[in-house]
């Protein structure tokens, strides 16, 4: 990387453009958070495509992942094209924050331990069968959002639809059952019956109990129903195999596992739909791209038959992702009632995806916005249709690692250069950020215990990579988002108990 290609805009923002790039990358970070060479190469490659509009917004947690075309922590925009390779293959993977009436005055550490011992069973990480839902409910979720799930499970979580992005339904019209079977193979819908309520074993998907330790903005915190000492549940997961298999069928991407390749092939083979001609054309196009090996981006025409088909399938799977987090929330609530003998009065603060493709207006144009590891963070002006967030801005949560602080924040007006996006975490660091770096599970548990945090499950051999030493310092991240007027911090939270694979 040639430093001459970087133009400093402010102490926390810079622009980078080489002769290989059609558009620049705008980094919304200070110099200390700049990514490594592998990430820069990914960004340069994506920015070299003529389908990308204006600039790529890179946030504080920008970093590369193996086998991905684009770096996490970016927002990429196109005028006319949908770019499925930009995003991870898990539609509406995201986080939700749930308020409770539990706090440090009415809930003891011993009770939290008893609760999480049981939650490891009721909120599984890696399990073939989670909360069973009949096929009709799965299809209804895909076409109508989370309302059918609320009705079927008798969910009592307050604001379950009001405080979801798009009110828990990504379609702007009610789809028919036939519509869903026309865009998603029945085989995938059948397997989805058994997969709700599962956190998943991918990456750092988690269920955290967070304690509010500091209130930074008293007025906004009061409006959002957050107070010092309160316990909140944070859930991070996605659309499971329904979204994964469906997106692999529509995206030029190398299959990471043999099972994925088999399932996608079977799904397409037994997929009888009036759009069969379009589906076959997409499959041919994917093969021509050598399953993503080509440098140029795989594209769909946003107004074309293929683009409309892709977005319909994506929206249906996104509905299931929200329903998955709603199921987990419901199961947590029922477990609290059973173990602690009281109703936690679960109340959804917000459910926000950080893998998102949507049409939005920016720079005076209607554009296709691809958020990959970034959350939408609209200010008050863009949230005027919401009864609460019009007064606060759109909530955005920024967790850092399993043992360091997380922040509840709200979006700000005038954040055009990031396309009104906020990083979804601290992001992996290029160098270790702690002096103590655990090398095994025992060392990790000891380090966490020293910070008053307990990890439950944690069976993966790679769970030690979620230690704070592998992540950027949250203080630097918050400084960047604040200085760039991306979000305003409202409250600081500390992890207490964690379920992660």
N, C-alpha and C positions, 0 to 999 in steps of 0.2 A: 504494500500500500504506500503510495506516494503522498506525503503530508501536504504537498503543494496542491493536491486535488481537493483538500478540505478547506472550506471557508467558514470561519467562525462568525456566527450571527450574534451570539451572546455568550455569557459564561456557561450556560446550560443548553445551548442549541448550536448546531453546526450543520453545514450542507456539504455533501460529498458527491462529486461527479467526475468520472473518468471518460476517456474517449470511447469506451465500450458501452457507455450508458446513454440511453435515450432520455431518461429523466433522472434527476438527482435523488439521493436519499437524504432526508432531513432527520438528523439525530436529535431527539429531545432529551439529551443527557449531557452531563459534564464529562470532561475528558477521562476521568477515572473510571467511568462505566462503559467506555467504548469497547466493542466486542473484538474477538480475536480474528485471525486471518480466515478461518473456515467460514465464519459468518459473513465477513466482508465479501468473500468470493460469491456466496449465495446471493447476497443483495445485489452485487454487480451484475450477476447473470440475469436476475429477474428484471432489474432496471434496464437491461439491454433489449427488452422486448417492446415492440412498437404499440402493443395493446395497453400498456400502462400509462395512466393519465397523471400529468402534473408533477408528482413526486411520490416517493415511498416514505411513509412516516414510520420511523424506527423509535421504539420506546425504551425505557430504562432497562427492561428485562430482555432485550433483544439477544438471541443466541441461536446457534444452529443445532439441529438434531440429525442423527444418522438417518439416511434414507429419505430425507425430506427435500423438496425442491426449493422451499422458501424458509427463511428464518422465522422462528417464533418471536412474538413481540413486535409484529409489524401490521400496518394497515396499507393495503394495496388497492388502488382504484382504477377502474376502466370505464371509458365512455359507453361502449356498446357491447363489450364482451364479458362473459362469466369465465373466470379462471379457476377451475376446480383444483388444480395442483397447488395453488397458493395456500390453501387451508389443509390442516390435518383432517384425516378421514373420520371425524367423529362430530357430526352436525350438532350444534348447540351444546357441545361440551362446555360446562361452565360451573358457576358456583352460586349457592344461595346462602343467605344469612337469615337465621330464624330466631326471633326474640322468645324468651321464656320468662316465667315468674320466679325462676330459680336464681339465687344469688349467694354471695359468700356469708350471708347471715342465716339462711334457712337450709343450706345444703352443705354437708360436711365432706371432707376428702374421702372418708370411709364410704359414704353413700355414693360418691362419684365412682369410686373403684368398683363397688358392687354393681352399679349400673353398667359400666363399660365391660365388665366380665360377661354380662348377658348380651349387651349390644353386639359383641363380636359374633354372636350367633344370629341375632335378628337383623343385623346389617352386615351381611357377608361381603368379603372382598373377592374371593375366588371360589365360586360355587356354580355348579351347573344349573341348579334350580333356586330361584329367589322367591319372590311373592308371585304365585300363580295368578294369571289373569286370563279369562276366557278369550278366545279368538275374536268374538264380537266386540269385546271391550278394547282389545288392541287396535282393531280396525277403527273403532269409533274415536279412540285417542288420536290416531293418525289423521283423521279427517276433521275432528272438532276441537282438538286440544285436550287440556287436562280435566275439563268438566265431567266427561263420562267416568273418569277415574274417581273423582270426588264423590260422585253418586254411587259407584259400585263399592268402594271401600268405606263409605260414610266418613270421609275425611273431615276433621273438625278444625284443621289449621286455618286461622283467620287470614284474610287477604290473599288466599291461595291463587286467585285469578287476578285480582286488582293489582297486586304487586309482582306480577310476572311481566317480563318484556313481551309486548304484543298481547297482553292479557292471557298468556298461556296458549295462544293459538296463532301459528304463523300464516295461516290462510286468511285472506280477506273475504272469503265466501265459504259457505258450508259445502264441503266436498261430499259426494255420495260414496257409499261402500264400494261400488264398482270403480269409481275414480281411483281409489287406493289400490285395488287389485290390478288396475291397469298400469300402475307406475312402480309397484314393489312386488317382487315375486311372492307368491303365497307361502313358499317354503320359508322365507325369512320371517314373515308374519307369524307362521306357526312356531318357530323357535322363540320368538319374542314373548310368547305366552309365559315362558318360564324364567324370563330374564329381568323382570322389573325388580327394583329394590336391591340390586347388586352394585356395590361400589365399583368393582372391577379391579383388575390387577395391573393395569397399565400406568406407568409413570408414577405420579404422586397424587393419584385420586385418594380422597380422604374424607373422614368424618371427624371434625374437631369440636371439642367443647372449648369455647373461648370465654375468658373473663375480661370484662371491660375494666381496664386499669386507670385510664385517664380520659377525661372529656376535654377536647380541644376547642370545640365550638358548642357552647352550652345551648344556645338558641336552636341550632339545627338538630343537635342530639335530642333535645326535648321533643321536637316535631317528629323525629324518627323513632321515638319511644325507647331511647337508649340511655342508661344511667350507669354510674360508677358501681362496680361490684357485681353487676348483672352477668349471668351466664347466657351466652348465645351459642347456638349450634351453627357451624359452617360446613356445608356439604359441597364437595367437588367431584363431579362424575359426568358421564355423557350418555350417549344413546345406545351403548352396548353393541351387541352383534347386529341388531337391526340396522343401525346407522352405518356401522363399519362395513357390513356386507353390501348394503345398498350403494354406498359411495364408491366402493371398489368396483362395482359393476358399471358406474358412470364416470370413473376417473382413470386417467392414464397414470397408473402408479404400480410399481413393482409389488407383488404380493409378498408380505413378510413371512407368511407361514403357508405350508402346504394346504392346511385346512381351509384357509381363505380362498386359495385358488380353486379348490374342489367345490366349495360352497357357491362361489360366484358362477362357476361353470354350470353347476346343477341348476342354480336359480335361473340363469338365462335360458338354459335348455328347456326347462318346464315353465317358461314364462309366456303365457298366451295372452296377448294384449293387442288392441287395435293399433298400438304404436310399435308393433313388432318390427316394421320396416325401419323406423327411426332407431330402435334399440339395436338392431343388427348393424346399422350404419355407424352407430356409436362404437360398437364392439370392433368393427373394422378399422375405425379411426384410431382406437386405442392400440390395436396391434401395429398399425402403421407408425405410431409414436414409440414403438418398442417398449410399451408399458412405462412410459415416462423417461426413457433413457435419453431422448433427444433434448437438446438444450432449449429450444424454443418452447414456449408454453402451449399446452393443450387448451383450446378455447371452445366456448359455445357462443353462438349468437344470442344475445339477451332477448331479442325479439323473435328468434327462430324456434322451430319445432323442438330441436334438441335442447335449447336453453330452457324453454318452458317445461319440458319433461324433467330435466335435471332439477330445476328449482322446485317443482311439485314434489318430487321424491325427497328432496332435501328438507322441505318444509314439514312433510309428514314425519320424517325421522326426528326432526327438531322438536316436534310435539311430543314424541316419545321420550326424548331426553329430559324435557321438563317434567313429564309424568314420572320418570324414574326418580328424580330428586324429590318429587312430591310423595312418592311411595316410601322412600327412605325416611322422610320427615314424619310421615304417619306412623311408620314402624317404630321410630325413636319415641314418639309420643306415647304409643301404646306400651312400650317397654318401661318408660318412666312411671306410668300409672301402675304397672304391675310390680315393679321392683321397689319404688319409693312410696307407693301408696297415695300419690297425689297427682292431680292434673297439672302438667307444666304450662298449659295454656299457650301452646305453640302459635306463633304469630309471625307470618312471613314478612320480613323487612324488604327483601328483593331477591328475585331470581334472575341472574344475568349470564348469558352465554359469552364465552370468549373465543369461540369458533363460529363465525357468523358471516353470511353473505346476504346483503340486502341492498335495495335501491334507496338512495338517499340524495338529498340536494346539497351540493357543496360547490363553492365557487360559481354559483349561479346556474349550475347544470344538474340534471338528474343522472346520477352515476351508479355504477355497480361497485359497492364497497365490500372488500374482503378483509375481515379482521381475523388474524391468525395469532392467537395468544394475546389479543387485546380486547378490552371491553368497551362497549359504547358508553360514553360519558357526556351526555347532553347537559347543557346548562338549563337554567330555569326557562329561558325563552323557548327552547325546543321541546319542553315538557309541559306546555300549557294545557294539553288535553288530559293531564293526570291530576286527580284531586289533591294529592299531597306533594308530589315531586315538582309541581309548578312553583312551590314555595321553597324548595330545598335544592333543586337540581337532581339529576339522576344518580342514585347511589352507585358507588364503585368500591369494591373491596380489594385490598392489596395485601395478601399474605406474603410472608417472606420464606420461612422454613418451618419445620415442625417444632422448633423450640424458641424462635424469636418473634418479635411483635408483628401483629397484623394491624392494618389501618382500615377503618370505615371512612370513606370519603364521599364527596358529591361533585358532580360535573360542574364545569364553569362555562359561562358564555365567552365568546371570543376565542375559542380554541380551534380555529379553522385549520391550522397547519398540521394538526394530528388527525384531522377529519373527525374531531370530537371523540377521540379514542384514549383509553388509559391502559397502561400495562396491567396485566392480570397477576403479577407477582414481582418478586425481586429478580428472578432469572439466575441462571447458572453463571458463575464467575469464571474468568479465565485463569485465575490463580486462587489458591486457598485463602479464605478470609478470616480463619480462626487459627490460633496456635495449637488447639487440641483438635486433631483430626481422627475420629474413630476408624479403626480398621476391621472391626467385627461388631456383631450385635451386642455383645456384653459391654464393650467400650461405649457404644452408642447409648445403651440404657443407662450407664453410669453418668454420662455427660448430661443426658436429659433429666435424670433424677436431681442433679445438681442445680437445675433450673426450675425444679418443681413441675416437670412435665413427665407424663407416663405414656409410653407407646404400647398399644394393644395390637395383637396379631403380629404384624411385622415379620412375616415368614420369608419374604423375598430376600435373596442374597444381596440385592441391590438397594435395600432399604437404607443402608448406611450412606448412600449417595444423596439422600434427602436431608442429611445433617447440615446445619447452618454453615459449616466450613466450605461447602460447595456452592454457596449462594452469595450474591452481591449483598453488601450491607444495606439494610432497610433504611437507615438514616440517609444514605446517599440517594437512594431511590425516591424517598419522600421529598427530599430537597429538590430533585429534578422536576417532579410533577408539580410541586408548588411554585417553583420559579418560572415554569413555563405556563402557569395558569391553566393547567389541565384539569386538576381537581383541587378541592379544598378539604384537608383532613378534618374529620369530625370527632373521631374517638380512636383511642389506641386499645388494642386487645392483646392478651397474652394466652397462648395455647396452654391448656391444663391437661387434657386427655385426648389421645389421638388413636383412631383406627385407620390403619394403612397396611397394604399388603407388603 
